[in-house]
Amino acid sequence: RVPVVDLNDLHDALGFPRIVSDNAAIGRLGAGPLLERGIRRFGFCGFSREPWSSERRDGFVGAVRRAGGDCSVFESVWRGRDVPTWEDDQRDIRAWIAALPRPAGIMTCNDVRGLHVINAAALLGIAVPEELAVVGVDNEVTFCELCDPPLSSVAPDPERIGFEAAALLESLMRGRRRP
């Protein structure tokens, strides 16, 4: 009987009012700059079994296909017992990137994954962004600047999510029905 607003992006259907990013829209936003550069071959690198990553993937792949592009997808486990070692994940990402026709544009589900892709490209000697343009998500300054070259990133609006959640929580605390 305590007012609760769910902000998590790991679990669906907890039964509380929820405020989260529109992950499909984030995916569509990630496609925009790559399509504007005239790129026709694309990839999405994400994490399997993560709903937020899948939603971003679906938004990106849908935007690419509507524009007449083709998209390859690479995903591996992010959490749990099945997580690959860094070395195994990097090997698999390198194999995936090496098979992509270039020039290509890759969107990653977040900036951590962007770092993985840019590292793999560097180990393959593939020039970023000339041969492989990479866009991440979250605009995490530390990760973006760790990349060489720095990672471009879609910036969700976590501040707005916080304000919307606070407004909803206030409404619930005043006894209004939950939406």
C-alpha positions in Angstrom: 0.0 0.0 0.0 3.0 2.3 -0.5 3.1 4.4 -3.6 5.8 3.1 -6.0 7.0 4.1 -9.4 9.1 1.6 -11.3 12.2 2.9 -13.1 14.0 -0.3 -13.8 14.7 -1.5 -17.3 15.7 -5.1 -16.5 12.3 -6.6 -15.5 8.9 -6.2 -17.1 5.5 -6.4 -15.5 6.4 -5.8 -11.9 2.9 -4.4 -11.4 3.8 -0.8 -10.6 3.4 2.3 -12.7 6.5 2.6 -14.9 8.5 5.3 -16.5 11.1 4.2 -18.9 12.8 5.3 -22.2 11.2 4.6 -25.5 13.9 2.2 -26.6 12.4 1.6 -30.1 12.6 5.4 -30.6 16.2 5.3 -29.4 17.0 2.7 -32.0 15.4 4.8 -34.7 17.4 7.8 -33.6 20.6 5.8 -33.9 19.8 5.0 -37.5 19.4 8.6 -38.5 23.0 9.9 -38.7 24.2 6.6 -40.3 21.5 6.8 -43.0 22.2 10.5 -43.6 25.9 9.6 -44.3 24.6 7.4 -47.2 25.6 4.2 -45.6 23.6 1.2 -46.9 25.0 -1.7 -44.9 24.4 -1.9 -41.2 24.9 -3.9 -38.0 23.4 -3.9 -34.6 25.5 -5.1 -31.6 23.6 -5.8 -28.5 23.0 -8.0 -25.5 20.7 -11.1 -25.8 18.0 -11.6 -23.2 17.8 -7.9 -22.4 14.5 -6.4 -23.3 15.8 -2.8 -23.5 18.6 -4.0 -26.0 16.0 -5.9 -28.0 13.7 -2.9 -28.3 16.6 -0.7 -29.4 17.6 -3.4 -31.9 14.1 -3.6 -33.3 13.8 0.2 -33.7 17.2 0.4 -35.4 16.6 -2.6 -37.7 13.1 -1.3 -38.6 14.4 2.1 -39.5 17.3 0.7 -41.6 15.0 -1.7 -43.5 12.4 1.0 -44.2 15.2 3.0 -45.8 16.1 0.0 -48.0 19.2 -1.0 -46.0 20.3 -4.4 -44.8 21.2 -5.1 -41.2 23.2 -7.9 -39.5 22.8 -8.5 -35.8 25.3 -9.7 -33.2 24.3 -10.4 -29.6 25.8 -12.1 -26.7 24.8 -12.5 -23.0 25.5 -9.6 -20.7 24.5 -11.0 -17.3 24.3 -14.4 -15.7 26.2 -17.6 -15.9 26.5 -17.7 -19.7 28.5 -14.5 -20.0 31.4 -15.0 -22.3 34.9 -14.0 -21.3 36.2 -10.7 -22.6 38.5 -12.6 -25.0 35.7 -14.9 -26.3 33.3 -12.0 -26.8 35.9 -9.9 -28.5 36.8 -12.8 -30.8 33.2 -13.3 -31.8 32.6 -9.5 -32.3 35.8 -9.4 -34.5 34.5 -12.3 -36.6 31.1 -10.6 -37.0 32.7 -7.3 -38.0 35.1 -8.9 -40.4 32.2 -10.5 -42.2 30.4 -7.1 -42.6 30.7 -5.5 -46.1 32.1 -2.0 -45.7 31.6 0.8 -45.4 29.1 -0.1 -42.7 27.3 1.6 -39.9 26.8 -0.1 -36.5 24.6 0.9 -33.7 25.3 -0.6 -30.3 22.8 -1.1 -27.5 24.8 1.1 -25.2 28.1 2.9 -24.9 29.8 -0.1 -23.2 29.0 -2.2 -26.3 30.2 0.7 -28.4 33.6 0.4 -26.7 33.6 -3.4 -27.4 32.9 -2.7 -31.1 35.5 0.0 -31.5 38.1 -2.1 -29.8 37.4 -5.1 -32.0 37.6 -2.8 -35.1 41.0 -1.5 -34.0 42.3 -5.0 -33.5 41.2 -5.8 -37.1 42.8 -2.6 -38.5 39.4 -1.3 -39.6 39.3 2.5 -39.7 36.5 4.1 -37.6 34.5 6.1 -38.8 35.8 5.9 -42.4 35.1 2.1 -42.9 32.9 1.5 -39.9 30.8 4.2 -38.3 29.7 3.4 -34.8 26.9 4.9 -32.7 26.3 4.0 -29.1 23.5 4.9 -26.6 23.5 6.7 -23.2 26.1 9.4 -24.0 28.3 8.2 -21.1 31.2 10.6 -21.3 33.7 8.2 -19.8 33.0 5.4 -22.2 32.6 7.8 -25.2 36.0 9.4 -24.5 37.7 6.0 -23.8 37.1 5.1 -27.4 39.5 6.1 -30.1 38.1 7.9 -32.0 35.5 9.1 -29.4 32.1 7.3 -29.7 29.1 9.2 -31.0 26.1 8.4 -28.8 22.3 8.8 -28.7 21.5 10.7 -25.5 18.3 9.4 -23.7 16.7 11.9 -21.4 17.1 10.4 -17.9 16.5 13.8 -16.3 13.0 13.9 -17.9 12.4 10.4 -16.7 13.2 11.5 -13.2 10.9 14.5 -13.4 8.1 12.4 -14.8 8.6 9.7 -12.1 8.6 12.4 -9.4 5.4 13.9 -10.7 3.7 10.5 -10.9 4.9 9.6 -7.4 3.5 12.8 -6.1 0.2 12.1 -7.8 0.1 8.6 -6.2 1.0 10.0 -2.8 -2.0 12.4 -3.1 -4.2 9.4 -3.5 -4.9 9.7 -7.2 -5.5 6.5 -9.1 -2.5 5.0 -10.7 -2.5 5.2 -14.5 
